[in-house]
Amino acid sequence: MSNDKRNRVIKTTTLSKEKLVADKWISQAEAARIRGVSPQAIGRLLNKGRFRTLQIGGRVLLDRREVENYKPKRTGRPRKRTHSTR
């Protein structure tokens, strides 16, 4: 197995069983449906560390509230300001 696959989900959350609420954590597929993007796009965000995750039985779960409140960061070079002429 390559290092990429082993280190794919780096940031995980350790919770006690008392704090684990079933409807608070969702799958990548459910997160994709909520955000209106592909599961691969959610996977890329996970690799960048944008969401807290919880791993149970080999499944990666995301915090529902973080997915719903996520605001994408602007990437790349800022646009030049254009001056309007009249």
RAJOZI-V620671 format. One record per residue. N is the residue number from 1. PHI is phi in degrees with one decimal (none if undefined). OMEGA is omega in whole degrees, 0 to 359 (none if undefined). Layout:
# RAJOZI-V620671
N,PHI,OMEGA
N,PHI,OMEGA
This chain:
# RAJOZI-V620671
1,none,182
2,-75.4,179
3,-62.0,180
4,-58.8,182
5,-70.9,179
6,-69.7,184
7,-100.5,187
8,-58.5,178
9,-105.0,186
10,-89.4,185
11,-91.2,176
12,-123.8,181
13,-113.5,176
14,-102.4,181
15,-126.3,173
16,-79.5,182
17,-63.3,180
18,-67.2,183
19,-86.7,184
20,-82.4,179
21,-108.2,188
22,-60.6,184
23,-81.3,178
24,-81.6,184
25,-108.6,183
26,-129.1,179
27,-80.5,177
28,-62.5,180
29,-63.8,179
30,-65.7,178
31,-62.0,179
32,-64.6,178
33,-64.6,180
34,-63.5,183
35,-82.5,182
36,74.9,179
37,-128.7,180
38,-81.0,175
39,-59.8,178
40,-66.1,178
41,-64.7,176
42,-65.4,178
43,-60.3,178
44,-64.4,178
45,-64.7,177
46,-63.3,180
47,-63.4,178
48,-82.0,178
49,80.2,183
50,-78.0,182
51,-125.7,169
52,-73.7,180
53,-128.4,176
54,-134.5,181
55,-109.6,180
56,-129.8,177
57,56.7,179
58,83.8,178
59,-99.0,179
60,-100.0,179
61,-114.2,181
62,-116.0,177
63,-72.9,184
64,-57.0,183
65,-62.0,178
66,-65.1,179
67,-65.3,182
68,-66.7,183
69,-96.6,184
70,-66.1,174
71,-117.8,183
72,-63.6,176
73,-85.5,176
74,-72.8,180
75,-116.9,177
76,87.1,182
77,-77.8,178
78,-63.4,179
79,-71.4,175
80,-73.2,176
81,-79.3,179
82,-100.1,179
83,-94.7,180
84,-82.8,178
85,-113.0,180
86,-113.1,none
